[in-house]
Amino acid sequence: MVHEGKIQGVKWKELRVHTDDRGFLTELLRADDEFFGVEFAGFGQTTLTMSYPGVIKAFHWHHHQDDAWVVVKGMIQAVLYDQRKDSPTYGITETYCMGDQWRILLVIPRGVVHGYRVLGNEPAWVVYHTTVPYNPDCPDEERVPYDDPTIGFDWTIRPR
């Protein structure tokens, strides 16, 4: 079942883990997943990245590319900001703590600023699928500082 985020176009689904005495299997992304406007039936690129504890990889966005993220080991706090002026959710920030404790696939539409930080004391391993392959001669990526005042996200962890 696909769920909608607060930001228009952001979708997520809980991942089903099938286990037996040999281990487990989880389908991450299927061509027939219904993400309402984000078309992953065509292949762009799938990438695996590992980040060390405490690392912040933020922020950036894409003109042409949609992303689908799954944390396969560890935990991250994904932070999304809707900078699309024509969007009804313009200016909204949304966070997802995802990984070992909450297995989801997170779909991030083009134009939405995104980044993450690694939570806990272990590295985070993130698989992400994109609708467009990376072109180093013409990267579809615009950078935004992690402490951008427009987004105004506070990356510190505070007792609650």
N, C-alpha and C positions, 0 to 999 in steps of 0.2 A: 504494500500500500504506500503510495506517495503522499507526502505531507507538504504543505506550503509553509515557507518561512514568513517572517514579518515583511521582508523586502520582496517586492514584486519580482517574480521569476526565480527566486531561490526555492529550491525543492530539496527534500531529503526523504530517505526511506531507511527503515531499520533493516539490517542484513540478517538473513536467516542462516544459522550455522547448523549444518548437518553433521552429527558426530556418530562414530561407531568405534569399534575396538582397534581400528587402523589409524584413527586421527579425525580430521574434520575437513569439510569442504564448504566454502561460501561463494555464492555467485555475487560478484561485485556490481557489474553493469551489463545489462542485456540490451540488444538492439530493439526489443519490443517493450522496454520500460517506457511508460507514458509520462514524459516530463513536460507536456503541454507547452510547446513552443521551442524547447531546446532539443535539437535533433542529434542524437548520438548514434543513429543507425549507420552513418558514414564514419570511417575511421580517420582520426587525425594522428594522435600519438599517445602512447602510454609510458609513463615515467615513474621510476621509484627513486625517492630521495630519503636520506637519513639526516636528521639534525640532532645535535647534542643537547643535553638538558640545559634549560635556561635560554636557549637561542630564540631570538625573535626574527622571523622572516616576514617583514612587512615594509610597506604596503605596495601593491601594484594592481593594475587592471589591464584589460585587453579591449581592443576595438572590434575584433572579428572572432575571437575564440571564447568558447564556453568551457568551463572546467567541471570535472567530477572528481571529488576527493574521497579517499578511504584511508584511514589510519590502520595499518596492519599490525603495528606493535607500538606500544607506548601510548601517550596521551598528548593532545594538543588543545589549545584554545584557539579556535578559528574566529577571526573577527572580520565582519563584512560591513561595508558602508556604501549606501546607495547614493552615488554622485550624479546619476542620470537625471538631468533637469526636467525631462518630459515624463518621468515616472511618478505615479501617485504616492510612492514611498520615498521620494527624494529626501535626503538628509537623515534617514533612519540608519542606526547602527545596530547590528545583531551579532551575537556570539553563540558559538557551539563548542562545548567541551566534548571531544570525541576521541575514540580509540578503544583501548582495552575495556574501559568501563561502560562505553556506549558505542556499539558498532552501528555506524550509519554510513550511507553514501550521501555526500553533500554536493549538490549541483549549484554552481555559481555562474550566473549568466554574464555575458560580455557587458562591460560598462560598470560592473559592480566592483568596487575596490575591495581587495582581500589580502589577508596575511594571517600568520599564526605565530604562537609561541609554544615551545615545548614545556609541558607540565611534568612535575615529578623529577626523579633522579635517574631516569633511564632515557636513552635516545628514543626519538619517535621516527618511525618508518612510515612514510606516506606514499601511497600510489595515487597518481592522478592521471586521468584520461582527458585529453583535449580534443576538440572538434577540428583543430587545425594543427598541422605539424609545425614545430619550431623552426624558424628560418633565421640563422645567425646573421645573415646579411641584411635582414629587414625584420627585426623582432617585433612581434605584436605585443608590446609590453610598455606601459607607461608607469614610471616609478613615482611614489608619493612617500615622503618621509614618515617613519614610524611614529613620530610625535607631531604629525601635522595638526595644527590648531583647528582647522575646519572639522576634521574627524573628532578630535579631542578625546581619543581613547586613552585611558590610564592603564598601563601595562603592569602596574605593581599589584602584588597579591597582598591583601589586607585581611586581618582576622575578622571573622564574622560571627 
